[in-house]
Amino acid sequence: MDMAYAGTKAGVARRKRVTAGRHMAPYLFISPWILGFLFFTLGPLMFSLTMSFYDWPVVGERTFVGLDNYRSMFTEDPQFWESLWITVKFAAIYVPFNIVMSFLLALMLHHVTFASGFFRTAFYLPSVISGVALVTIWSWIYSKEYGLLNFMLSLVGIDGPNWLGDPNLAIVAIIIASLWGLGGTMLILLTGLKAIPKELYEAATVSGVPGWAQMLFITLPMLGPMLIFTFITSIISAFQQLTIALLLTKGGPLGSTYFFAMYIYDNAFKYFDMGYAAAGSWVMFVIVLALSLLVMRWSAAWVYYEGEIRQTDGERNA
Amino acid sequence: MRKTFLYSALILASALFIAPFYWTFMTAIKSSAELYQFPPVFWPSEWHFENFAAAWNKQPFGTYLSNSVIVVVLSTVGQLLSSSLVAFGFARFRFPGRDALFILLLATMMIPWDVKMIPLYMEFNMLGWINTLKPLIVPAYFADAFFVFLLRQYIMTVPMEIDEAARMDGANSFDIYWRIHLPLMMPALVLVGTFHFMNAWNDYLGPLIYLNDQSKYTLTLGLSMFKGLHEVDVTSIAAITVILCLPPLVLFFLAQRYIMDGAVGSSVKG
């Protein structure tokens, strides 16, 4: 098309303009994300790291205190360790349950055809309306006198406990309420199951591989990337657990559901000690990052990624 | 035999997931006499639908609703535009630094919300946005990593020849995005829109942190204001809970097919 222009000054200039436009275009398209990353991610991240080295009240003088926030958090603040321990306990129970139960439900859904839409919707329903409404519903289920749960227990002759008033049971109550929202995880695993080529199972069945071995050697490895993804996102959401505890128990009774995220939240928005809260949030960041890397490292040994070129044994020995 | 067991297990499990909703709805329409009856009333003798109106009028829920609608509509529009633009950029161009930037984008999904919470509050404070709806709307115009990832997967399934043919006809990159890819990725956009709608509609912490003035409250904050009184006003809480659940529920029913197809599609093609 541009043949007539070729070699002329105007042609060169025009081609340059066009190429410059072509070069800029991709950056223009992704510019919303780049700006957002700078203003809503990188900036805040650097800002909070800086804040964590300061005594930073919302109003008034800021003073550089170096590592003092971290030092007093680790050595002088029992609430830090307590809330961290509660969060770790919560995550240690919530994460495996979330994945195993989601996996079992996804597996069952994968094998039904009749009314599958209904079941899918039923399991996903609580995720659709999560948040305040969800917590409100649970606060009655757990109510000592009028609660649905204790009524059910009374039918089988059990005198129901005070779920949200007992320090040992409140955290169980929060775990159950959180697990109610496993629909999202289930959906991810279900799509993963549907993506496994059927030929693998057909070939295995023809060769007489029993069902449990197909599960162990086909389903689990093929689902590996999805399992890892849900594993990591579950850890992240377990550590960020805040809304449910804030609304259901307010951290009580006796601080038994005072999660680490609530500890950060209180330091920032109740005691207005922004620097100290920022330091707490960085401790959380480091823990979550370390756990995620650990999971990825550990999973690399057994997860199969499609398209990945594996070393053969010969190369590994060489 | 195996099928019978499978369906029994599924029915039992789905009952566990649905029962609390049933209970909430029944609580909302009960008369105050049946509310505290023991054993509990599972099927009320009278249905008091006027409880909904009564609960609605106990707080300025009309104002809350309009605030929620403003936030949800404006932020959804922003999310759809920005995420699809960015996804198109990553899917259809080769440029220096693309792969590194894309990895960075995926990495941002791992940052706990808490780390950004405080500086974002300070940032919005400096901009004078505290106690306005802006912190709940504006960030949606700067693309969400998860949605970008999802839409990019979708765009990459469209043959490059379509773009090239359009370019031959004189279309520029923006035309190709706007007139070819945007219509083609409609199912994925429905998925993104639905997810974002649900997040924005259900968001509690954002409004809690950024809004002080009751006239700025969203519906979730209004509902949580009942919480302090929850032993006294169970009916109102249940009624507002039901109302709050309805829009995402209806939307999910309508978008369900798209959501399943879209989710399955992106993982198959991933």
Interface residues (C-beta under 8 A of the other chain):
Chain A: H23 A25 P26 Y27 L28 F29 I30 P32 W33 I34 L35 G36 F37 F39 F40 T41 G43 P44 L45 F47 S48 M51 L105 M108 L109 H111 V112 F114 G117 F118 F119 R120 T121 A122 F123 Y124 L125 P126 V128 I129 S130 G131 V132 A133 T136 I137 W138 S139 W140 I141 E145 Y146 L148 F151 W180 L187 I188 T191 G192 K194 A195 M226 I232 I236 F239 Q240 L242 T243 L247 A261 I264 Y265 A268 F269 M274 A277 A278 G280 S281 W282 M284 F285 V288 L289 S292
Chain B: L6 Y7 A9 L10 A13 S14 F17 I18 A19 P20 F21 W23 T24 T27 Y36 F38 P39 P40 S82 L85 V86 F88 G89 F90 R92 F93 R94 F95 R98 L101 L104 L105 T108 M110 I111 P112 W113 D114 V115 K116 M117 I118 P119 L120 Y121 M122 E123 P139 Y141 F142 A143 A145 V148 S173 Y177 M198 N202 D203 Y204 L205 I209 T220 L223 S224 K227 H230 V234 I237 A238 T241 L244 C245 P248 L249 F252 F253 Q256 M260 A263 V264 S266 S267 V268 G270
